Amino acid sequence: MNTFGEAALESARLILGLDRQLLGIVGLSLEVSIAAAIFASLIGLPVGALIAVQKFPGRRLIVVTLNAFMGLPPVVVGLVVYLLLSRAGPLGDLGILFTPAAMILAQTVLVLPIIAALTRQAIEDAWREYEEQLRSLGVTPGHAALTLLWDCRFSLLTAILAGFGRAIAEVGAVMMVGGNIDSVTRVMTTAIALETSKGDLPLALGLGAILLLLVLALNALVLTIRDFAERRYG
């Protein structure tokens, strides 16, 4: 493409024409990021809630560590997961390096501290409000955590969406453990980086536009959920 305008027009044609290659990349991106957000939520929600309602030695260190790990460098996560899944690594026998499974694992590790830390903060705020009432009812910490998880479900949904947004916009870790293999492990972010380096701007712009729209839609959804929760529950 000689001009940005021509590249933009061609990228629009790819999107509106539902280009098979573009749709395949977008589909894999969503599949990997949604799976990572689900796995991270299954672990992060109960862990964050239990940390919020229980006092134990080392709790402060765990809270500080969780907050610090919210900013984990993706390339460090990618390196650690790569070493674990390589032939010489402890999980090498699984044979999942350079597969979508490895990418899901890397994104789960990256997103887990975000969901756990945001859950811990939300549940801790609710625990301050309801602790006396729940203790008077003889509720165990586990039951208190479950009760508050349900009570804070709308706030926690925004935490899950925040984790998904981090996952789908990530490039470093999935590049390292996925290998950016065409039609196998190529997702939007890695494809954008590759196609830009190759000079294939239409595909890169098309994927970039879709990624941007997904991020905007995600933020709109978060605001909608918050507004709904405030109107319904005050």
C-alpha positions as CSV (number, residue, x, y, z in Angstrom):
1,M,0.0,0.0,0.0
2,N,1.3,3.4,-1.0
3,T,-0.8,5.5,1.4
4,F,-2.4,5.2,4.8
5,G,-5.7,5.9,3.1
6,E,-5.4,3.0,0.8
7,A,-4.4,0.7,3.6
8,A,-7.4,1.9,5.7
9,L,-9.8,1.3,2.9
10,E,-8.4,-2.2,2.3
11,S,-8.6,-3.0,6.0
12,A,-12.3,-1.9,6.0
13,R,-12.9,-4.2,3.1
14,L,-11.3,-7.1,5.0
15,I,-13.5,-6.4,8.0
16,L,-16.8,-5.9,6.1
17,G,-16.0,-8.8,3.8
18,L,-15.5,-11.0,6.9
19,D,-12.1,-12.1,5.7
20,R,-11.5,-15.7,6.7
21,Q,-7.9,-15.1,7.9
22,L,-8.9,-12.1,10.0
23,L,-11.9,-13.9,11.5
24,G,-9.7,-16.9,12.4
25,I,-7.2,-14.7,14.2
26,V,-10.0,-12.8,16.1
27,G,-11.7,-16.1,17.0
28,L,-8.5,-17.6,18.5
29,S,-7.8,-14.4,20.4
30,L,-11.2,-14.5,22.0
31,E,-11.0,-18.2,22.7
32,V,-7.6,-17.9,24.5
33,S,-8.4,-14.7,26.4
34,I,-11.9,-15.9,27.6
35,A,-10.5,-19.2,28.7
36,A,-7.7,-17.5,30.6
37,A,-10.2,-15.1,32.3
38,I,-12.4,-18.0,33.3
39,F,-9.5,-20.0,34.8
40,A,-8.1,-17.0,36.6
41,S,-11.5,-16.2,38.0
42,L,-12.1,-19.7,39.3
43,I,-8.9,-19.3,41.3
44,G,-8.7,-15.6,41.9
45,L,-12.2,-15.0,43.2
46,P,-12.1,-17.4,46.2
47,V,-8.5,-16.7,47.0
48,G,-9.1,-13.0,47.0
49,A,-12.2,-13.4,49.2
50,L,-10.6,-15.7,51.7
51,I,-7.6,-13.3,52.1
52,A,-10.1,-10.5,52.7
53,V,-12.0,-12.1,55.5
54,Q,-9.3,-14.0,57.3
55,K,-6.4,-12.7,59.5
56,F,-3.3,-14.9,59.4
57,P,0.5,-14.5,59.7
58,G,2.0,-13.2,56.4
59,R,-1.3,-11.8,55.2
60,R,0.1,-8.4,54.6
61,L,3.0,-9.8,52.6
62,I,0.5,-11.7,50.4
63,V,-1.6,-8.6,49.9
64,V,1.5,-6.5,48.9
65,T,2.7,-9.3,46.6
66,L,-0.7,-9.6,44.9
67,N,-0.8,-5.8,44.3
68,A,2.7,-5.8,43.0
69,F,2.0,-8.8,40.6
70,M,-0.8,-6.8,39.0
71,G,1.9,-5.1,37.0
72,L,3.8,-8.3,36.1
73,P,5.9,-7.8,32.9
74,P,4.3,-10.1,30.3
75,V,7.8,-11.1,28.9
76,V,8.8,-12.4,32.4
77,V,5.6,-14.4,32.6
78,G,6.3,-15.7,29.1
79,L,9.8,-16.7,30.0
80,V,8.7,-18.6,33.2
81,V,6.0,-20.4,31.4
82,Y,8.3,-21.2,28.5
83,L,10.9,-22.7,30.9
84,L,8.2,-24.7,32.6
85,L,6.8,-26.1,29.4
86,S,10.1,-26.6,27.5
87,R,11.4,-30.2,27.0
88,A,13.8,-29.7,29.9
89,G,11.2,-28.1,32.1
90,P,9.1,-29.9,34.8
91,L,6.0,-29.7,32.6
92,G,7.7,-30.6,29.4
93,D,6.0,-34.0,29.2
94,L,2.7,-32.2,28.6
95,G,3.9,-31.2,25.1
96,I,1.8,-28.1,25.0
97,L,4.5,-25.5,24.2
98,F,3.6,-23.5,21.1
99,T,-0.1,-24.4,21.4
100,P,-3.1,-22.4,22.4
101,A,-3.0,-24.3,25.8
102,A,0.4,-22.7,26.5
103,M,-1.0,-19.3,25.7
104,I,-4.0,-19.8,28.0
105,L,-1.7,-20.8,30.8
106,A,0.5,-17.7,30.3
107,Q,-2.5,-15.4,30.2
108,T,-4.0,-17.1,33.2
109,V,-0.8,-16.4,35.2
110,L,-0.8,-12.8,34.0
111,V,-4.4,-12.2,34.8
112,L,-4.8,-14.1,38.1
113,P,-3.1,-11.5,40.3
114,I,-5.3,-8.7,38.9
115,I,-8.6,-10.6,39.6
116,A,-7.4,-11.8,43.0
117,A,-6.2,-8.3,44.1
118,L,-9.3,-6.5,42.9
119,T,-11.5,-9.2,44.5
120,R,-9.6,-8.9,47.8
121,Q,-10.2,-5.1,47.8
122,A,-13.9,-5.3,47.0
123,I,-14.6,-8.1,49.5
124,E,-12.5,-6.4,52.2
125,D,-14.6,-3.2,51.9
126,A,-17.8,-5.2,52.2
127,W,-16.4,-7.2,55.1
128,R,-15.8,-4.0,57.1
129,E,-19.5,-3.2,56.6
130,Y,-21.0,-6.7,57.3
131,E,-18.4,-8.3,59.6
132,E,-20.2,-7.7,62.9
133,Q,-23.5,-8.9,61.5
134,L,-22.0,-12.1,59.9
135,R,-20.0,-12.9,63.0
136,S,-23.1,-12.6,65.2
137,L,-24.7,-15.2,63.0
138,G,-21.8,-17.6,63.6
139,V,-20.8,-17.6,59.9
140,T,-17.5,-19.3,59.2
141,P,-14.9,-17.5,57.1
142,G,-15.6,-19.7,54.1
143,H,-19.3,-19.0,54.2
144,A,-18.7,-15.3,54.8
145,A,-16.4,-15.3,51.7
146,L,-19.1,-17.0,49.6
147,T,-21.8,-14.6,50.9
148,L,-19.7,-11.5,50.1
149,L,-18.7,-12.9,46.7
150,W,-22.4,-13.0,45.8
151,D,-23.2,-9.6,47.4
152,C,-20.3,-8.0,45.4
153,R,-21.0,-9.9,42.2
154,F,-21.4,-6.8,40.1
155,S,-18.1,-5.2,41.3
156,L,-16.4,-8.5,40.8
157,L,-17.7,-8.8,37.3
158,T,-15.9,-5.6,36.4
159,A,-12.7,-7.2,37.9
160,I,-13.1,-10.2,35.6
161,L,-13.7,-8.0,32.6
162,A,-10.6,-6.0,33.6
163,G,-8.6,-9.2,33.6
164,F,-10.0,-10.2,30.2
165,G,-9.1,-6.8,28.8
166,R,-5.5,-7.3,30.0
167,A,-5.4,-10.7,28.5
168,I,-6.7,-9.9,25.0
169,A,-4.3,-6.9,24.7
170,E,-1.2,-8.9,25.7
171,V,1.5,-9.7,23.2
172,G,4.8,-10.6,24.9
173,A,3.9,-13.7,26.8
174,V,1.8,-15.3,24.1
175,M,4.4,-14.6,21.5
176,M,7.0,-16.5,23.6
177,V,5.0,-19.5,24.5
178,G,2.8,-19.6,21.4
179,G,5.3,-19.0,18.7
180,N,2.9,-16.9,16.5
181,I,2.3,-19.9,14.2
182,D,-0.1,-19.1,11.4
183,S,-3.5,-20.7,11.8
184,V,-2.4,-22.3,15.1
185,T,-1.3,-19.7,17.7
186,R,-1.5,-16.4,15.9
187,V,-3.7,-14.0,17.9
188,M,-4.6,-10.3,17.2
189,T,-1.7,-8.7,19.0
190,T,1.0,-11.0,17.6
191,A,-0.5,-10.8,14.1
192,I,-0.5,-7.0,14.3
193,A,3.2,-7.0,15.3
194,L,4.1,-9.5,12.5
195,E,2.1,-7.9,9.7
196,T,3.4,-4.4,10.5
197,S,6.9,-5.7,10.3
198,K,6.1,-7.3,6.9
199,G,4.5,-4.2,5.6
200,D,1.0,-5.7,5.4
201,L,-0.8,-2.7,6.8
202,P,-4.4,-3.5,5.8
203,L,-4.5,-6.7,7.9
204,A,-2.7,-5.0,10.8
205,L,-5.0,-2.0,10.7
206,G,-8.1,-4.3,10.5
207,L,-7.0,-6.3,13.5
208,G,-6.0,-3.1,15.3
209,A,-9.5,-1.6,14.7
210,I,-11.2,-4.7,15.9
211,L,-9.0,-4.9,19.0
212,L,-9.7,-1.2,19.8
213,L,-13.5,-1.8,19.3
214,L,-13.3,-4.7,21.7
215,V,-11.5,-2.7,24.4
216,L,-14.0,0.2,24.0
217,A,-17.0,-2.2,24.2
218,L,-15.4,-3.8,27.3
219,N,-15.1,-0.5,29.0
220,A,-18.7,0.4,28.0
221,L,-19.9,-2.9,29.4
222,V,-18.1,-2.2,32.7
223,L,-19.7,1.3,33.0
224,T,-23.1,-0.2,32.2
225,I,-22.8,-2.9,34.9
226,R,-21.7,-0.3,37.4
227,D,-24.6,2.0,36.6
228,F,-27.1,-0.9,36.7
229,A,-25.8,-2.0,40.1
230,E,-25.9,1.6,41.5
231,R,-29.5,2.1,40.3
232,R,-30.7,-1.3,41.6
233,Y,-28.8,-1.6,44.8
234,G,-27.8,2.0,45.6
